[in-house]
Amino acid sequence: MTHPTPEPSRTERDIADDVVARVLARAGTAVDEGSTIHTSADGEQLDLVERAALRRVVGLSTELEDVTEVEYRQLRLEKVVLVGLWYGRSSLDAEISLRELAALAETAGSEVLDGLLQRRQTPDPATYLGKGKSAQLAEIVAAVGADTVIIDGELAPSQRRALEDVVKVKVIDRTALILDIFAQHAKSREGKAQVELAQLEYLLPRLRGWGESMSRQAGGQVGGAGAGMGSRGPGETKIELDRRRIRDRMAKLRREIAAMAPGREAKRASRKKGKVPAVAIAGYTNAGKSSLLNAITGAGVLVENALFATLDPTVRRTQTADGRVYTLADTVGFVRSLPHQLVEAFRSTLEEVADADLLLHVVDASHPDPEGQIAAVREVLADIPGALDVPEVIVLNKADVADPDVVARVRGRERRTLVVSAHTGHGIPELLAYIAAALPRPDRDIDLTVPYTRGDLVHRMHHEGEIDLEEHTPTGTRLRGRAGEALATELEAAAVAHSTS
């Protein structure tokens, strides 16, 4: 016998209403371009100009009589109502999660009109919210004129259908919302294929037949009068046909992604062969990873105050103060409850983290719950073999706007931390010094003369080794310093061959 969820106390209802009010008060700030602060290290940001041209706009109908009224690439801004559940957590946790949902919705191109937060122990198996709250949600949707409801959780297909039947507008969950953002922001061929694969994996169990389409047959006997020639046979129902097409497309995408892997593996193998140390930047979405990459290397990658602004990994070469070359890789940001479809689809690019010599775990120190963000990132990294074995340093970014008490609290809990601001440059010299000290150093001492015909080895020594003395002699270039095992062996072989010739 099931017991109805007890009616929440007036105090809990007041708290829920206050949470929603605070979230709505911040609505519209998630993608406020005026709050995106760029520095000279960010370059011209041409990608940002291109993305802004695709921004959804308020008041634009998709039913225009004259399409010349508006720039054709602009899309209608969806009007949404947010829905969250408050269970087993403090009200602060529920507020942070709902605020993040609002930021996700705005990043996807929506206008947040209202919200609903319900206190209950578990989601209702039928409609997620329960009969009474679902009816209340329908009233809110009708009153504000919303066309979409976004649930702060993952809905079962039956829950989504049942809730749509009640509220009479489109209902999506957090996973579908994140997938939509990824689809908008992916630029590379591999990134687009990875996102499409994740979307199809999400869609496959959620196909819904409407009316007669459930029994409509393709090339088989439909039944009833007038079926006639060409329609007899076993056939497939339309929904079965759709599922088969989706599976075929997924198989094709997997083959395409696998075919792209050797190119990335070749680059990675080249770096390993040359013993070029690698540093990976990972962290929660919008923590400032791309800004940090730009501050260190001047790469000029896209920087935007939006969730999941960066999807396609960027690898840049830079060097330490003493001239040692290393690579710095910017990876896709993580988020609480990151859809497992995305983790699987992006596994190949996330392996950059596992192959690194050092992990810069970037954290937004100005966020109200940095510890929660750290835990969410480590949860995803745990799914990548070898990622948790890479030496990690917590980089507390946005120190210029962070609460000093929060910074001190995180530093007290984490073993290795650095405090920086990619915007002001605070702490960047200390970060660079830490990277230089943490990277593996060449361990073979050399003192030899390389023939002038092997300038390639001298060039590699400049990039991969440490030179204490470089002297040009009548017979070749004398080098004294340290090199990695493979390079030292080649240098010694060249020196011996030259001396015996």
Secondary structure, 3 states (H helix, E strand, C coil): CCCCCCCCCHHHHHHHHHHHHHHHHCCCCCCCHHHCCCCHHHCCCHHHHHHHCCCCECCCCCCCCCHHHCCCCCCECEEEEEEEEECCCCHHHHHHHHHHHHHHHHHHCEEEEEEEEEECCCCECCCECCHHHHHHHHHHHHHHCCCEEEECCCCCHHHHHHHHHHHCCEEEEHHHHHHHHHHHHCCCHHHHHHHHHHHHHHHHHHCCCCHHHHCCEECCCCCCCCCCCCCCCCCEEHHHHHHHHHHHHHHHHHHHHHHHHHHHHHHHHHHHHCCCCEEEEEEECCCCHHHHHHHHHCCCCCCCCCCCCCCCCEEEEEECCCCCEEEEEECCCECCCCCHHHHHHCHHHHHHHHCCCEEEEEEECCCCCHHHHHHHHHHHHCCCCCHHHCCEEEEEECHHHCCHHHHHHHHHHCCCEEECCCCCCCCHHHHHHHHHHHCCCCCEEEEEEECHHHHHHHHHHHHHCEEEEEEEECCEEEEEEEECHHHHHHHHHHHHHHHHC
